[in-house]
Amino acid sequence: MKQTSFRTDVLPLKNELFRVALRITLNRADAEDVVQETMLRVWNRREEWQQIESMEAFCLTICRNLALDKMKRADSQNASLDEQEGGSQHSMATEIADHSYAANPEEQAVQRDRVALVRKLMEQLPEKQRTCMQLRDVEGKSYKEIAAAMGITEEQVKVNIFRARQAIKKKFNLHEQYGL
């Protein structure tokens, strides 16, 4: 039986949990709250750690559910998305932009704009598709890990990712063609 340690097995997941929470809540402060609450819930269930097959999937599931609950509460209180958006979107797009793409600043600006557009299009996806795509394409998780974290089958994960990619591709191409 594997000995699980909060410091070595759970705490290193905080950045990954934050990215998942941020992708769902679209608000840095809410995502931080969700990660903190996730860590507390995992700690409070430490007696069950020996029975948990994947600590990462366990933590991701708790984080995802807490983030969804937070969004439902915000929706029920008629909070607008405009109020929830933080300044983090620009910084995330900047981090992902490939600066080696070209030495030309204009090419780099175009690349940053494309990354920002894809992020914006991802935010418009249904929650399941957005989360699956985030975990697979951004976090690099396997289908099996995503299925365990979300409580769905691997086939459902694949379908959600396929549909998400198709939707983003279609909207991205429309934007590139017409500048919509």
Buried (B, 14 or more C-beta within 10 A) or exposed (E): EEEBEEEEBBEEBBEBBBBBBBBBBBBBEBBBBBBBBBBEBBEEEEEEBEEBEEBBBBBBBBBBBBBBEBBEEBEEEEEEEEEBEBEBBEEBBEEBBEEEEEEEEEEBEBBBEBBBBBBBBBBEBEBBBBBBBBBBBBBEBEBEBBBBBBEBEBEBBBBBBEBBBEBBEEBBEEBEEEEE
